[in-house]
Amino acid sequence: MPSLSFVCAAIAAIALVAAIMLLNRDRRDARAALAESRARLDQAVKEARAAAAELDSFSYTVAHDLRAPLRAIDGFSRALIEDFADKLEPEAARLLGVVRRNSLRMGRLMDDLLGFSRLLRQPLEKHRIEPAAIVRGILADSNAKWANRDVGIELGALPPVDADPALLTQLYANLIDNAMKFTAHADKPRIEIGSAAEDGRTVYFIADNGAGFDMAHAGKLFGVFQRLHRAEDFDGNGVGLAVAQRIVHRHGGAIWAKAAPGEGASFFFTLGAAA
């Protein structure tokens, strides 16, 4: 007759085998659930990409097709003003002027939308480049664009980076133009362009002492056609920052801002993951 110790050992062995079998079954179930989750995620990503591509194509088509009728509206309005000025009542001339201004504004919106769509289609070609050289070129162009402005520019260190030259130029141009625009009412406008090391990565920034904004509305900052200030105070179509965000995201980076009303704004961005 088996001893008590033998029976206990046998029971323990059986329990161990049962536990191992149960563990293996749980592992198989977990792997199957994980595989199913991955498949669902892959499908969702594919559907999201397809929807984004379809929306991009639709936006491009709409923007492109609307340009011709807008040009016609502007052209005929201008012809009426120029050719029949002596026959038009003052109010009629004023209303035609309103039509022209709004058609031109709509045309600029369409151009911005087309530019945004092209950005999504443009292939990314990264090279080792010097952001400082790009910024100096943009500032030289800005001096001509903002010839009547006396803006203090402080250019700090900008380490080399692997990026698409054309897109990085567009990124800096948009952020510098944004800073120039929102320092228009500052007593002594100042813009600082530089970088800082943070958590093993380079964070580039552009800071100004302009109008700033309420961080409670920061969620709208990078939306297409979103504006945090009245058009009467600051011109623009609300596309520049959306383009900037898309460029940064295409480089695998992140972009964010810090600001306060009347105390200026600082925009920070990275280009790629941390080293």
CORSUL-V337969 format. One record per backbone hydrogen bond with DSSP energy under -0.5 kcal/mol. NH is the residue of the N-H (numbers start at 1). CO is the residue of the C=O. If there is no record, write none. Layout:
nh = [NH,NH]
co = [CO,CO]
This chain:
nh = [7,8,9,10,11,12,13,14,15,16,17,18,19,20,21,22,23,24,25,26,27,28,29,30,31,32,33,34,35,36,37,38,39,40,41,42,43,44,45,46,47,48,49,50,51,52,53,54,55,56,57,58,59,60,61,62,63,64,65,66,67,67,68,69,70,71,72,73,74,75,76,77,78,79,80,81,82,83,84,87,88,88,93,94,95,96,97,98,99,100,101,102,103,104,105,106,107,108,109,110,111,112,113,114,115,116,117,118,119,120,121,122,125,126,127,129,129,131,132,133,134,135,136,137,138,139,140,141,142,143,144,145,146,147,149,151,152,153,154,155,156,156,161,163,163,165,165,168,169,170,171,172,173,174,175,176,177,178,179,180,181,182,183,183,184,186,189,191,192,193,194,196,198,201,203,203,204,204,205,206,207,208,209,211,215,217,218,220,221,223,225,226,226,233,234,243,244,245,246,247,248,249,250,251,251,252,253,256,258,260,262,263,264,265,266,267,268,269,270,275]
co = [3,4,5,6,7,8,9,10,11,12,13,14,15,16,17,18,19,20,21,22,23,24,25,26,27,28,29,30,31,32,33,34,35,36,37,38,39,40,41,42,43,44,45,46,47,48,49,50,51,52,53,54,55,56,57,58,59,60,61,62,63,64,64,65,66,67,68,69,70,71,72,73,74,75,76,77,78,79,80,84,84,85,89,90,91,92,93,94,95,96,97,98,99,100,101,102,103,104,105,106,107,108,109,110,111,112,113,114,115,116,117,118,123,124,163,127,161,129,158,130,130,131,132,133,134,135,136,137,138,139,140,141,142,144,146,149,189,151,191,153,154,193,129,127,161,125,163,164,165,166,167,168,169,170,171,172,173,174,175,176,177,178,179,180,181,183,186,152,207,154,205,203,201,198,196,201,202,269,194,267,192,265,190,182,213,214,215,217,218,220,238,223,238,230,230,239,240,241,242,243,244,245,246,247,248,249,248,268,266,264,211,260,210,208,258,206,256,204,254,200]
